[in-house]
């Protein structure tokens, strides 16, 4: 988890490209985190951006 949004965004994009799966950048409490989208249940956290490794930039 990170308190820095730009750092979390960079890690999310890099993780998506490394794993070659969509990953979701989310907020939980006052911190940001990243998980593969398939492992995240939407009701647990506030979804900010989903990164798709097959497209440049956010998927949504």
Phi and psi in radians as a Rosetta constraint file:
Dihedral C 1 N 2 CA 2 C 2 CIRCULARHARMONIC -2.412 0.35
Dihedral N 2 CA 2 C 2 N 3 CIRCULARHARMONIC 2.641 0.35
Dihedral C 2 N 3 CA 3 C 3 CIRCULARHARMONIC -1.646 0.35
Dihedral N 3 CA 3 C 3 N 4 CIRCULARHARMONIC -0.140 0.35
Dihedral C 3 N 4 CA 4 C 4 CIRCULARHARMONIC -1.790 0.35
Dihedral N 4 CA 4 C 4 N 5 CIRCULARHARMONIC 1.945 0.35
Dihedral C 4 N 5 CA 5 C 5 CIRCULARHARMONIC -1.090 0.35
Dihedral N 5 CA 5 C 5 N 6 CIRCULARHARMONIC -0.778 0.35
Dihedral C 5 N 6 CA 6 C 6 CIRCULARHARMONIC -1.133 0.35
Dihedral N 6 CA 6 C 6 N 7 CIRCULARHARMONIC -0.633 0.35
Dihedral C 6 N 7 CA 7 C 7 CIRCULARHARMONIC -1.148 0.35
Dihedral N 7 CA 7 C 7 N 8 CIRCULARHARMONIC -0.761 0.35
Dihedral C 7 N 8 CA 8 C 8 CIRCULARHARMONIC -1.113 0.35
Dihedral N 8 CA 8 C 8 N 9 CIRCULARHARMONIC -0.686 0.35
Dihedral C 8 N 9 CA 9 C 9 CIRCULARHARMONIC -1.109 0.35
Dihedral N 9 CA 9 C 9 N 10 CIRCULARHARMONIC -0.753 0.35
Dihedral C 9 N 10 CA 10 C 10 CIRCULARHARMONIC -1.096 0.35
Dihedral N 10 CA 10 C 10 N 11 CIRCULARHARMONIC -0.790 0.35
Dihedral C 10 N 11 CA 11 C 11 CIRCULARHARMONIC -1.120 0.35
Dihedral N 11 CA 11 C 11 N 12 CIRCULARHARMONIC -0.675 0.35
Dihedral C 11 N 12 CA 12 C 12 CIRCULARHARMONIC -1.090 0.35
Dihedral N 12 CA 12 C 12 N 13 CIRCULARHARMONIC -0.816 0.35
Dihedral C 12 N 13 CA 13 C 13 CIRCULARHARMONIC -1.094 0.35
Dihedral N 13 CA 13 C 13 N 14 CIRCULARHARMONIC -0.793 0.35
Dihedral C 13 N 14 CA 14 C 14 CIRCULARHARMONIC -1.127 0.35
Dihedral N 14 CA 14 C 14 N 15 CIRCULARHARMONIC -0.681 0.35
Dihedral C 14 N 15 CA 15 C 15 CIRCULARHARMONIC -1.137 0.35
Dihedral N 15 CA 15 C 15 N 16 CIRCULARHARMONIC -0.734 0.35
Dihedral C 15 N 16 CA 16 C 16 CIRCULARHARMONIC -1.057 0.35
Dihedral N 16 CA 16 C 16 N 17 CIRCULARHARMONIC -0.745 0.35
Dihedral C 16 N 17 CA 17 C 17 CIRCULARHARMONIC -1.230 0.35
Dihedral N 17 CA 17 C 17 N 18 CIRCULARHARMONIC -0.576 0.35
Dihedral C 17 N 18 CA 18 C 18 CIRCULARHARMONIC -1.284 0.35
Dihedral N 18 CA 18 C 18 N 19 CIRCULARHARMONIC -0.829 0.35
Dihedral C 18 N 19 CA 19 C 19 CIRCULARHARMONIC -1.428 0.35
Dihedral N 19 CA 19 C 19 N 20 CIRCULARHARMONIC -0.348 0.35
Dihedral C 19 N 20 CA 20 C 20 CIRCULARHARMONIC 1.013 0.35
Dihedral N 20 CA 20 C 20 N 21 CIRCULARHARMONIC 0.737 0.35
Dihedral C 20 N 21 CA 21 C 21 CIRCULARHARMONIC -2.412 0.35
Dihedral N 21 CA 21 C 21 N 22 CIRCULARHARMONIC 2.675 0.35
Dihedral C 21 N 22 CA 22 C 22 CIRCULARHARMONIC -1.107 0.35
Dihedral N 22 CA 22 C 22 N 23 CIRCULARHARMONIC 2.397 0.35
Dihedral C 22 N 23 CA 23 C 23 CIRCULARHARMONIC -2.174 0.35
Dihedral N 23 CA 23 C 23 N 24 CIRCULARHARMONIC 2.676 0.35
Dihedral C 23 N 24 CA 24 C 24 CIRCULARHARMONIC -2.009 0.35
Dihedral N 24 CA 24 C 24 N 25 CIRCULARHARMONIC 2.276 0.35
Dihedral C 24 N 25 CA 25 C 25 CIRCULARHARMONIC -1.596 0.35
Dihedral N 25 CA 25 C 25 N 26 CIRCULARHARMONIC 2.205 0.35
Dihedral C 25 N 26 CA 26 C 26 CIRCULARHARMONIC -2.360 0.35
Dihedral N 26 CA 26 C 26 N 27 CIRCULARHARMONIC 2.878 0.35
Dihedral C 26 N 27 CA 27 C 27 CIRCULARHARMONIC -2.048 0.35
Dihedral N 27 CA 27 C 27 N 28 CIRCULARHARMONIC 2.339 0.35
Dihedral C 27 N 28 CA 28 C 28 CIRCULARHARMONIC -2.377 0.35
Dihedral N 28 CA 28 C 28 N 29 CIRCULARHARMONIC 2.026 0.35
Dihedral C 28 N 29 CA 29 C 29 CIRCULARHARMONIC 1.185 0.35
Dihedral N 29 CA 29 C 29 N 30 CIRCULARHARMONIC -2.246 0.35
Dihedral C 29 N 30 CA 30 C 30 CIRCULARHARMONIC -1.822 0.35
Dihedral N 30 CA 30 C 30 N 31 CIRCULARHARMONIC 0.231 0.35
Dihedral C 30 N 31 CA 31 C 31 CIRCULARHARMONIC -2.103 0.35
Dihedral N 31 CA 31 C 31 N 32 CIRCULARHARMONIC 2.793 0.35
Dihedral C 31 N 32 CA 32 C 32 CIRCULARHARMONIC -1.886 0.35
Dihedral N 32 CA 32 C 32 N 33 CIRCULARHARMONIC 2.568 0.35
Dihedral C 32 N 33 CA 33 C 33 CIRCULARHARMONIC -2.526 0.35
Dihedral N 33 CA 33 C 33 N 34 CIRCULARHARMONIC 2.954 0.35
Dihedral C 33 N 34 CA 34 C 34 CIRCULARHARMONIC -2.389 0.35
Dihedral N 34 CA 34 C 34 N 35 CIRCULARHARMONIC 2.338 0.35
Dihedral C 34 N 35 CA 35 C 35 CIRCULARHARMONIC -2.502 0.35
Dihedral N 35 CA 35 C 35 N 36 CIRCULARHARMONIC 2.676 0.35
Dihedral C 35 N 36 CA 36 C 36 CIRCULARHARMONIC -0.979 0.35
Dihedral N 36 CA 36 C 36 N 37 CIRCULARHARMONIC 2.375 0.35
Dihedral C 36 N 37 CA 37 C 37 CIRCULARHARMONIC -0.999 0.35
Dihedral N 37 CA 37 C 37 N 38 CIRCULARHARMONIC -0.607 0.35
Dihedral C 37 N 38 CA 38 C 38 CIRCULARHARMONIC -1.174 0.35
Dihedral N 38 CA 38 C 38 N 39 CIRCULARHARMONIC -0.377 0.35
Dihedral C 38 N 39 CA 39 C 39 CIRCULARHARMONIC -1.654 0.35
Dihedral N 39 CA 39 C 39 N 40 CIRCULARHARMONIC -0.060 0.35
Dihedral C 39 N 40 CA 40 C 40 CIRCULARHARMONIC -1.835 0.35
Dihedral N 40 CA 40 C 40 N 41 CIRCULARHARMONIC 2.265 0.35
Dihedral C 40 N 41 CA 41 C 41 CIRCULARHARMONIC -1.685 0.35
Dihedral N 41 CA 41 C 41 N 42 CIRCULARHARMONIC 2.186 0.35
Dihedral C 41 N 42 CA 42 C 42 CIRCULARHARMONIC -1.041 0.35
Dihedral N 42 CA 42 C 42 N 43 CIRCULARHARMONIC -0.491 0.35
Dihedral C 42 N 43 CA 43 C 43 CIRCULARHARMONIC -1.349 0.35
Dihedral N 43 CA 43 C 43 N 44 CIRCULARHARMONIC -0.162 0.35
Dihedral C 43 N 44 CA 44 C 44 CIRCULARHARMONIC -1.394 0.35
Dihedral N 44 CA 44 C 44 N 45 CIRCULARHARMONIC -0.606 0.35
Dihedral C 44 N 45 CA 45 C 45 CIRCULARHARMONIC -2.472 0.35
Dihedral N 45 CA 45 C 45 N 46 CIRCULARHARMONIC 2.990 0.35
Dihedral C 45 N 46 CA 46 C 46 CIRCULARHARMONIC -1.621 0.35
Dihedral N 46 CA 46 C 46 N 47 CIRCULARHARMONIC 1.913 0.35
Dihedral C 46 N 47 CA 47 C 47 CIRCULARHARMONIC -1.291 0.35
Dihedral N 47 CA 47 C 47 N 48 CIRCULARHARMONIC 2.287 0.35
Dihedral C 47 N 48 CA 48 C 48 CIRCULARHARMONIC -1.798 0.35
Dihedral N 48 CA 48 C 48 N 49 CIRCULARHARMONIC -0.939 0.35
Dihedral C 48 N 49 CA 49 C 49 CIRCULARHARMONIC -2.596 0.35
Dihedral N 49 CA 49 C 49 N 50 CIRCULARHARMONIC 2.484 0.35
Dihedral C 49 N 50 CA 50 C 50 CIRCULARHARMONIC -1.912 0.35
Dihedral N 50 CA 50 C 50 N 51 CIRCULARHARMONIC 2.222 0.35
Dihedral C 50 N 51 CA 51 C 51 CIRCULARHARMONIC -1.749 0.35
Dihedral N 51 CA 51 C 51 N 52 CIRCULARHARMONIC 2.240 0.35
Dihedral C 51 N 52 CA 52 C 52 CIRCULARHARMONIC -1.893 0.35
Dihedral N 52 CA 52 C 52 N 53 CIRCULARHARMONIC 2.128 0.35
Dihedral C 52 N 53 CA 53 C 53 CIRCULARHARMONIC -1.186 0.35
Dihedral N 53 CA 53 C 53 N 54 CIRCULARHARMONIC -0.235 0.35
Dihedral C 53 N 54 CA 54 C 54 CIRCULARHARMONIC -1.628 0.35
Dihedral N 54 CA 54 C 54 N 55 CIRCULARHARMONIC 0.000 0.35
Dihedral C 54 N 55 CA 55 C 55 CIRCULARHARMONIC -2.297 0.35
Dihedral N 55 CA 55 C 55 N 56 CIRCULARHARMONIC 2.631 0.35
Dihedral C 55 N 56 CA 56 C 56 CIRCULARHARMONIC -1.404 0.35
Dihedral N 56 CA 56 C 56 N 57 CIRCULARHARMONIC 2.187 0.35
Dihedral C 56 N 57 CA 57 C 57 CIRCULARHARMONIC 1.562 0.35
Dihedral N 57 CA 57 C 57 N 58 CIRCULARHARMONIC -2.989 0.35
Dihedral C 57 N 58 CA 58 C 58 CIRCULARHARMONIC -1.125 0.35
Dihedral N 58 CA 58 C 58 N 59 CIRCULARHARMONIC 2.550 0.35
Dihedral C 58 N 59 CA 59 C 59 CIRCULARHARMONIC -1.336 0.35
Dihedral N 59 CA 59 C 59 N 60 CIRCULARHARMONIC -0.528 0.35
